[in-house]
């Protein structure tokens, strides 16, 4: 890899690709977007012109381009494995949107291929690097909340999920997407970062409907076939001992949506809840870090709601405020609730 800014080629110029490129070009000291590609070259041309990307290529041309050091793969989930492997075989480092693969064997094969070739392989989400998650990690590692015994996570989105507002929601209801692959990686990556590797997991899934209706835009009223479950409930056992239950669904009645993640410890507890407004399943809300009266202080953390098309949160612009006894302090981005007797 070059000693200067990493030369990046972006595969996929849809809604999320536009946001990724906007974030990437905002950090010229670290990365340079040298090319982008999409099956729809006209769409790629529009995104390239918008962000001053110098070249628009076909997918195969980008993978073979010697200027590209790192491929950012933002294609549909079902294509991730094939394109990640093709990029690695071409000698490129890879950062892939979630999921890395649709099966555990495919994921292991992709990781093994990167290691065999001496290449870097990364995968979204990067939210475990956000300030709030890092604060939670510090609290757990330092023992301030005691031994963690149990954790729980909920992600509830109003029915029909992304079809309500997303301009191109088709892939959300196809293999490789749905709430498990699209939303569960956020709490799972957070919990693995806090509690370590998973020993085993078991659960159930349900597909409540066979089709959903697009809610707005030029495709409003169009019916989409549903090929994946829209509700999941799982139990997870960590190697270190704690257990967690995770629920994610796009079938909540349309009265609001909620995302929460909480860990229970001894003698205290720590969690990171986020509340989602009913406007869009992607909105995130506010955070709260509290302590019992024995600590003699209470701290609140408020974070803004990211835009529905947010991506690469480590690169995004965030505002937050931390109040401790009336004073402003350093601003975590995410949400934690913690107490200790």
N, C-alpha and C positions, 0 to 999 in steps of 0.2 A: 504494500500500500504506500502511496506517495507520502512524503513528509509534510506537504502542504494540505490544503483542504481536500477532503475525500471527494472523488469524482463520482457522482451518483447518477444512475439511470433509473427512472421510475416506470414500472409496468402497471398500467391501469390509470386512466384519467377520468374516472367517474366522479361522483360526489366526494368521496373520501380522498381520492387522488388529488383533486383540486386543493383541498385543505392541507394535505401533507406537503405538497409542493410550495404552497404559500408559507408554511412554517420553515421548510428547508431553505428557501431562498432568503429568509430573514436571518440566516446565520452563515454569512459568507466566510467567516473566519474558520469555520469547521467543515462545511460541505459546499460543493458546487454541483448544481443540477445541470449536467451536460446534455441530457437527452431524456425524452419521454416517449412512451409507446402505448398504443391501445388498439384493440381490434377495429375500433371506429376511428380511423385516422382523422376524420373531420373534427371529432371531439378532441382528439389530442392536439390538433392545430389550434383550437380555441384556447385550451389550457396553456399551451406553450406561449401563445401570443400574450395572454394575460399576465404571465409570470416571467416573461423574457427568457424562456428556455430556448437555447440556440438551435436544437435539432429535434425533429419529430421522425421517429423510425418505426419500422414494423417490429413486432416482438422478436423475431429471429435476428433482425439486424441489431437490435439493442443488446441481445445476449452475446453476439459475436463482436461487438464494438470494443476495440482495445482501449478506448478512452474511459470506458465505464469500469470502475473498480468495485462499486457496491450497487447491487440491484435491490431496489425497494419494491417488493411485490404486493400490489394492492388490487389484484384481480379477484374474481369470484372465488369463494372458498374451495369449490370442487377442483379448481385448477392449481391450487397452491403447491401441492406435492410435485406435480409434473414440472412446473416452472421453477420451483426452488431447486430441484435436482438438475434441471437444464442449466441454470445459472451457475451452480457449483461445478458442474462438468466443464463449463466454459471458463472456470478459474475466477469466478466473481464471488466476493463476499455477499451475503444475503441478509436482508431484514424483511421479514414477512408479516403481513397482517395476520391476525388470528382467523382461523386456527392454523397451526403449523401443518397439521395433517388431519385426516378424518378417522384414522385408526392409530392405535398405539404402535403397531408394527411399522407403519409408514413413517411415523414420527421418529422412531428409533433408527430406521434406515437413513432418513435425511440427516440426523445428527451424526451417525457413523460416517456418512459420506463427507460431511464437512470436516470432521476430525481427520479422516484419512487423507484429505487433500490439504490440510493445514489452513483451512479457511474459517472465517468467522460467520456464525449463523445466529441471528437474533429473531425474536418474535414479539409482537404486541400481545398484551398491553404493557405499556411502560409506566402505568400508574403507580406501581410499587415504588418508583423513584420519587414520587411526589412528597412534599413536605409532611403532610399528615400521616402517610403511611410510614415514613421514616421516623416520625415522632412516636408512632405506635410501636415500631420495632425497638426504639430506644427504651421505651417503658417496659416492654417485655424482657429485653435482654438484661436490663439493669435490675430486674426483680422488684421494681417499684409497685407493680400490681399483684405480686405474689405469683404462685404457680398457676399457669393456665390449665384449666380443666376441660372447658367446653367452649365451642364457638358456634355461632349461627349466622346465617346470611339469607336475606330475602331479596329477590328482585321481582317486583310486580309491575307489569305494564298493562295499561288498559287495552282491551280487545278492540281492534284486531292486531295490535302491535304496530310495527313500522308501516304497514299499509295505510295507516291513518294519515300519515303526512309525508313519508319519504317519496321523493320524485321517481325512484326506480326500485320498488320494493320486491320485485320478483324473487331475487336470490335468497331473501330472508326466509322463504318458505320452501326452499329446496335443500337437498342433502348437503350437509356441511354448514348449515346455518341453523335457524331456529334459536330459541332463547338459550339452549345449552351451549352451542358453539359461539353465539354472538355475545351473550351477556355474562354467562357463568365464569368465563376467564377472568373477569375483574375481581370478584370475591375470592376465587380459587387462587389466583396469583398472590393476592394480599395475604390469604391465610397460610399459603406455603412459605411466603417470605417471613411471616411471623412465627410459624410453628414447625417449619421443616417439612421433610418429604412425607408423602402419604403412603401408608402401608396397604390399605385396601379401601374400596368404596362399593356401595350397593345402593340401589334405588329403583324408582318406577317412573314411567313417563306416560303421558296421555295426549292423544290428539283429539281435541273436542269437536273440531269442525273439519270439513273436507275442502272448504274454500273460504277466502276472505274477500272483502270488497275494498278497493282503493278509495280512500276518503276524500282526496282533493287533487287539484291540478287537472291537466288535460286528460288524464286517464280516470278521473273520478267516476265511480260506478262500475269500473271494470272488475270482473271476478278473477281471482288468482287461485290456482290449485295449491293445496297445502300438502306437502309430502313428508313433513316432519312433525313430531310432537310439539305442542305449544305449551306444555306444562311439565315440569320435572321436580321431583323431590328425591334427595339423596342423603345418605349418611356417609361420612368420611372418617376414617381412623388414621391418625398420624403416627409415625414411627415413635415419636417422643411420648405418646400416650394420650394426648387430648383427642376428643372427637368433635365433629362439627356436623350440623345439618344445614343443607343448602336447598332452598326452594327458588325456582325461577319460572315465571309464567308470562305469557302474553294474552291471558284469558281473563284478566280482571274486569269486572263490570266497569263501564266507563264513568267512574266517579272519582278517579285519581289514580296515581301510580306511586309506588314506593320502593325504595332500595335501602336496605339496612344491613349492616354487618356488625356483629357484636361478639366479644369473647368474654367468657366468664373465668375468673381466676380465684385463687385463694391466697390471702384473705380478702382481696378486692376483686374488681372486674374491670375489663377494658373492652371497649368496642369502638367501631367507627361507623355510625349511622349516617346515611344521606337520605334526604327526602326529595322525592321527585314530584314536580307539579303535574297536573293533569294535561297541561298543554302539549307535551310531547314525551314519549317514553325515554328520550335521551337526556332530558334535563336532569341535572343533579342539584342538590339544594344546600343545606346549611350543616354546620358541624358544631358539636358541643363537647368540650372537655371539662369535666366537673370533678370535684374532690369533696370528701365528707367534711363536716365541720372540724374534725380533728386536725385537718391540714390548714384550717383557718384561711383558706382562699378558694376562690372559684374563678375559673378561666373559661371564656367562651371563644370559639373560633368560628367565624362566619366566612364561608366561601361562596363565590358567585356561581350561578348555573352556567356550565359550559354550553356553547352553542350545540344544537342537535348534530352538527357535522364536525364536532371537535375530533382532533386526532393528534397524536404526538404531544401529549400533554406536557412533557418535559420541555417542549419548545414553545408552548402557548403562553399567552399573556393572562395572568391571573391577578385578581385583587382579593385580598383577605385582610381581616383585622383580628387581632388577638387582644383581649382585654383582661388585665389582671389587676384587681383592686383599682380599677378606673384608669389604668395606664395602658397605652398602646405598646404592643410587643411584636416579636417576630411573627410573620404570618404563615402558618401552615395552610396548605391548599385543601386538605381533605378533612374528614370528620372523625372525631374520636370521642367516646364517652368513657371516662375512667374514674374509679374511686378506690379508696383503700382505707380500711379501718385503722 
